[in-house]
Amino acid sequence: MSVDNIHMLTMTHASLLYAAEQAIRKHVSRRRNEISRQVVEQLKTEGLYPYDMTETSPTQMVERQTFDLVVTVARTALPPRGAPRQLSVNLIQAALERDPSDLHGILDRVLSLNPEERAHLGRLINDTQLSSVISATNTIVDRLNFIGGLRKLLADPQLRRELREVDQLHPMIAKNLWLFGEEWTLARTEVGLTSVLREHLQHLGNDIALESELERVTRDDGRSGRVDVLLYRGVGDERQNERLVVELKRPTVRVGRPELEQVKSYARAIVEDPQYRGVKCKWKFVLATYDYDDSINRDIRQREKPPGLADDQEEYGVWVQSWGEILDAAERKLFFFRKQLEYEATDERVTRYLRESYQEFIPESLHEPYEQD
């Protein structure tokens, strides 16, 4: 055949080429499945397979399928036996559970895959999009567990007494500002905003601190003092800027009219500051509290206004919300995903999640019991 004739094959013998391609794809798929079953069975025989086969939740099934694909590709690079083999298997599982984007780095450093194996694995993960599914699923599960964990901490009288606001509750909230709106997930503290907020703190009294100043709020014994805290973030683009200011009230403070009026005056002072006056920007001020007084019910339950909105202006809004309301609203947004995943944030799960993810921020009584040999 001449070169020209070979180039014409796709036109003159299209059905034959298509049949050949399908046959090759079918063969490769069958061989990959056979090899994957052999690899998985070997790991099970060795007692190294990290998944419970009776677990049938969509999350576990997707993660398990991805793990099987990965170890199949990486099988020749896995250590042959002993602790190194166990460690490699556990690292692959941990990367898939927490952040599949770490997988390539872990495999490079631990298993030393060759360029062909790395390229094969990359195509496999990208084509199936399983890593994206796992990442999204883990985000939802983590949020459900955080909501359940925070409910546990605030609802239990003993845990609530032990929970320190400044160095325990507040750092956890600062890491989960999606509770106040999805747009704040990736928002960052603004340097210029810090100085403006500090300048107007007198409107909120003396017993309050910016989150950037928390390390200075300590008692004589070195532990964190009991103060209210301002969390603040900014997001925006060339069209619009938005800023969030959250005043976290201590659980011992029952918010009433004095606290609400303080926040209102603070909000007005901020938006009228020369740095922000006339700037196209929308502010959201949230007074987050464990409980509030009946005296402000009419302020936060106005007709045709969302519950909690106490002052609605063109440049800003002032909200008063209890933790029960905040967590309930966040949970409702996740209801569809929770139902699809068939996931329940049980007491056992949320306790384990708090211990694994927020060990340094939870009361001592919630830590794992120490077992002596």
C-alpha positions in Angstrom: 0.0 0.0 0.0 1.1 3.5 -0.7 1.1 6.2 2.0 -1.9 7.8 0.3 -3.8 4.6 0.4 -3.1 4.1 4.1 -4.4 7.6 4.7 -7.6 6.7 2.8 -8.3 3.7 5.1 -10.6 5.7 7.4 -12.8 6.6 4.4 -12.6 3.3 2.4 -12.7 0.9 5.3 -14.3 2.9 8.1 -16.5 0.0 9.4 -13.6 -2.4 9.5 -11.4 0.1 11.4 -14.2 0.8 13.8 -14.8 -2.9 14.5 -11.0 -3.4 15.0 -10.9 -0.5 17.5 -13.9 -1.8 19.4 -12.4 -5.2 19.6 -9.1 -3.8 20.9 -10.9 -1.7 23.5 -13.0 -4.7 24.6 -9.8 -6.8 24.9 -7.9 -4.2 26.9 -10.9 -3.6 29.2 -11.3 -7.3 29.8 -7.6 -7.8 30.5 -7.5 -4.8 32.8 -10.4 -6.2 34.8 -8.8 -9.6 35.0 -5.5 -8.1 36.3 -7.4 -5.8 38.7 -9.3 -8.8 40.2 -6.0 -10.6 40.6 -4.3 -7.7 42.3 -7.3 -7.1 44.6 -7.6 -10.8 45.5 -3.9 -10.9 46.3 -4.2 -7.9 48.7 -7.2 -9.5 50.3 -5.3 -12.8 50.8 -2.4 -10.8 52.4 -4.9 -9.0 54.6 -3.9 -5.6 53.2 -7.1 -4.6 51.3 -8.3 -1.5 53.2 -12.1 -1.7 52.4 -15.0 -3.5 53.8 -16.8 -5.2 50.9 -20.1 -5.1 52.8 -20.1 -1.3 52.7 -22.4 -0.3 49.8 -22.7 3.4 50.1 -22.1 5.3 46.8 -19.1 7.1 48.4 -17.4 3.9 49.4 -18.1 2.2 46.1 -16.6 5.0 44.0 -13.6 5.2 46.3 -13.1 1.5 46.2 -13.3 1.3 42.4 -10.8 4.1 42.1 -8.4 2.4 44.6 -8.7 -0.8 42.5 -7.7 1.1 39.4 -4.8 2.8 41.1 -3.3 -0.3 42.7 -3.7 -2.1 39.3 -1.6 0.5 37.5 0.9 0.7 40.4 1.1 -3.0 41.0 4.6 -3.5 39.7 5.9 -0.6 41.8 4.3 -1.8 45.1 6.9 -3.2 47.5 6.7 -7.0 47.4 6.1 -7.7 51.1 6.1 -6.5 54.7 5.6 -3.1 56.3 6.6 -1.1 53.2 3.9 -2.8 51.1 1.3 -2.1 53.9 2.4 1.5 54.1 2.1 2.0 50.3 -1.4 0.6 50.3 -2.4 2.8 53.3 -1.0 5.9 51.7 -3.0 5.3 48.5 -6.2 4.9 50.5 -5.5 8.0 52.6 -4.9 10.1 49.5 -8.1 9.0 48.0 -10.0 9.6 51.2 -8.8 13.1 51.9 -7.5 14.7 48.6 -7.1 12.7 45.4 -5.0 15.5 44.0 -2.2 14.3 46.3 -2.2 10.9 44.7 0.3 11.6 41.9 2.8 13.1 44.4 2.5 10.2 46.8 2.9 7.6 44.1 6.0 9.5 42.7 7.7 9.8 46.1 6.8 6.4 47.6 6.5 4.0 44.6 8.7 5.7 42.1 6.5 5.1 39.1 8.2 5.3 35.7 7.0 8.1 33.3 4.8 5.6 31.3 3.1 4.4 34.5 2.5 7.9 35.7 1.1 9.0 32.3 -1.2 5.9 32.3 -2.4 6.6 35.8 -3.0 10.3 35.0 -5.1 9.4 31.9 -7.0 6.8 33.9 -8.0 9.2 36.7 -8.8 12.1 34.4 -10.9 10.0 32.0 -13.0 8.5 34.8 -13.3 11.8 36.8 -13.5 9.6 39.9 -11.0 11.8 41.8 -13.4 14.8 41.3 -16.3 12.7 42.5 -14.4 11.6 45.6 -13.2 15.2 46.4 -16.8 16.5 46.1 -18.2 13.7 48.2 -15.6 14.1 50.9 -16.4 17.9 51.1 -20.1 17.1 51.6 -19.4 14.4 54.2 -16.9 16.6 56.1 -19.5 19.4 56.2 -22.2 17.1 57.5 -19.8 15.8 60.1 -18.8 19.4 61.1 -22.4 20.4 61.5 -23.1 17.3 63.6 -19.9 17.9 65.7 -20.7 21.5 66.4 -24.2 20.6 67.4 -22.7 18.0 69.8 -20.3 20.6 71.4 -23.0 23.3 71.8 -25.9 21.0 72.9 -24.1 19.0 75.6 -24.0 21.1 78.8 -20.7 19.6 80.0 -19.0 20.0 76.6 -20.4 23.6 76.3 -18.9 24.5 79.8 -15.5 23.0 78.8 -15.4 24.5 75.4 -13.2 27.6 75.3 -14.3 30.2 72.8 -11.2 32.0 71.8 -8.7 29.2 71.1 -11.2 26.4 70.4 -14.6 27.4 69.1 -13.5 30.5 67.1 -10.7 28.8 65.1 -13.1 26.0 64.1 -15.6 28.6 62.8 -12.9 30.5 61.0 -12.0 27.3 59.1 -15.7 26.8 58.1 -17.1 30.2 56.9 -19.2 28.4 54.3 -21.7 28.3 57.2 -22.5 31.9 56.4 -22.6 31.4 52.6 -20.8 29.3 50.0 -19.0 32.4 48.6 -16.9 32.7 51.8 -15.3 29.3 51.4 -12.2 30.6 49.6 -12.3 34.2 51.0 -9.3 35.6 52.7 -8.6 38.2 55.4 -7.9 41.7 54.0 -5.1 43.7 55.4 -6.8 47.1 54.8 -10.0 45.8 56.3 -8.1 44.9 59.5 -7.1 48.5 60.3 -10.6 49.9 59.5 -12.4 47.4 61.7 -9.9 48.0 64.6 -10.5 51.8 64.3 -14.2 51.4 64.9 -14.1 48.7 67.6 -15.2 51.3 70.3 -18.8 50.9 69.0 -18.7 47.3 70.2 -17.2 47.9 73.6 -13.9 46.9 75.2 -14.5 43.1 75.5 -13.9 42.2 71.9 -10.9 41.3 69.7 -10.2 40.9 66.0 -9.3 37.3 65.0 -5.8 38.5 64.0 -5.2 39.6 67.6 -6.4 36.4 69.4 -2.9 35.4 70.4 -2.7 38.5 72.6 -5.9 37.7 74.4 -4.7 35.5 77.3 -5.2 35.2 81.0 -2.5 35.2 83.7 -2.3 31.4 83.4 -1.6 31.7 79.7 -5.0 30.3 78.6 -7.2 32.3 76.2 -9.4 35.0 77.8 -13.2 35.1 77.3 -14.0 37.7 74.7 -16.2 38.2 71.7 -14.4 37.9 68.4 -14.7 39.5 65.0 -14.1 37.2 62.0 -13.8 39.0 58.7 -13.3 38.2 55.0 -13.5 39.9 51.6 -14.2 38.6 48.1 -14.7 40.3 44.8 -13.8 41.0 41.2 -13.8 44.0 38.9 -17.5 44.4 39.1 -18.4 43.9 42.8 -16.8 43.5 46.2 -18.4 41.7 49.2 -17.2 41.7 52.8 -18.3 39.5 55.7 -17.9 40.5 59.3 -19.0 38.0 62.0 -19.2 38.8 65.6 -19.0 35.6 67.6 -20.7 36.0 70.9 -19.7 33.9 73.9 -22.4 31.2 74.7 -22.9 32.9 78.1 -24.1 36.1 76.4 -27.8 36.2 75.5 -28.1 38.8 72.7 -30.6 41.5 73.3 -31.4 45.1 72.1 -28.1 46.6 73.5 -26.0 44.1 71.5 -28.0 44.5 68.3 -27.8 48.3 68.5 -24.1 48.1 69.0 -23.6 46.1 65.9 -25.9 48.4 63.9 -23.8 51.4 64.9 -20.6 49.5 64.1 -21.9 48.6 60.7 -22.9 52.2 59.9 -19.5 53.5 61.1 -17.7 51.0 58.8 -19.6 51.7 55.6 -19.4 55.4 56.2 -15.6 55.3 56.7 -13.8 57.4 54.0 -12.0 54.3 52.7 -15.3 52.7 51.8 -17.8 55.5 51.3 -19.1 55.5 47.8 -17.3 52.2 46.9 -19.5 49.6 45.2 -19.4 47.1 48.0 -22.0 45.0 49.9 -21.4 44.2 53.5 -22.8 41.4 55.6 -22.6 41.8 59.4 -23.6 38.7 61.4 -24.1 38.6 65.1 -23.7 34.8 65.9 -24.9 33.7 69.3 -25.9 30.7 71.3 -29.2 32.4 72.2 -31.0 35.7 71.9 -33.6 37.6 73.9 -37.3 37.9 72.9 -36.9 41.7 73.0 -35.4 41.6 69.4 -37.9 39.2 67.9 -39.7 41.9 66.0 -36.4 43.2 64.6 -35.3 39.9 63.2 -38.8 38.6 62.1 -40.0 41.3 59.7 -42.6 40.7 57.0 -41.1 40.0 53.6 -37.6 39.8 55.1 -35.5 36.7 55.6 -35.5 35.5 59.2 -32.6 37.1 61.1 -32.2 40.2 59.0 -32.4 43.1 61.4 -31.2 46.0 59.3 -31.4 46.0 55.5 -29.6 48.8 53.7 -28.3 49.3 50.2 -24.7 49.0 51.3 -25.0 46.5 54.1 -27.2 44.1 56.0 -27.1 43.2 59.8 -28.1 39.7 60.8 -28.7 38.1 64.1 -28.6 34.3 64.1 -28.4 31.6 66.7 -26.1 28.6 66.2 -29.1 26.4 65.9 -30.5 28.5 63.0 -27.1 28.7 61.3 -26.5 25.0 61.5 -30.1 24.1 60.5 -29.8 26.4 57.4 -26.5 24.8 56.4 -27.8 21.3 56.9 -30.9 22.1 54.7 -28.6 23.1 51.8 -26.8 19.7 52.1 -30.1 17.7 52.4 -30.2 16.6 48.7 -26.5 15.5 48.7 -26.9 13.7 52.1 -29.9 11.8 50.7 -28.1 10.8 47.5 -25.1 9.7 49.5 -27.3 7.9 52.0 -25.1 9.4 54.7 -26.0 10.0 58.4 -23.7 12.0 60.7 -24.1 9.7 63.7 -22.7 10.5 67.1 -19.9 8.0 66.6 -18.9 9.5 63.2 -19.0 13.1 64.3 -17.0 12.3 67.4 -14.3 10.5 65.3 -14.3 13.4 62.8 -13.7 16.0 65.6 -10.9 13.9 67.0 -9.2 13.5 63.7 -9.7 17.0 62.2 -10.0 19.3 65.2 -8.1 17.5 68.0 -6.5 20.7 69.2 -9.8 22.6 69.4 -12.1 20.2 71.3 -12.6 19.8 75.0 -10.3 17.3 76.8 -13.2 15.1 77.7 -13.8 14.4 74.0 -10.3 13.2 73.4 -9.6 9.5 72.9 -9.2 7.8 76.3 -5.5 7.0 77.0 -4.8 3.3 77.2 -1.9 2.1 79.2 0.0 -1.0 78.1 
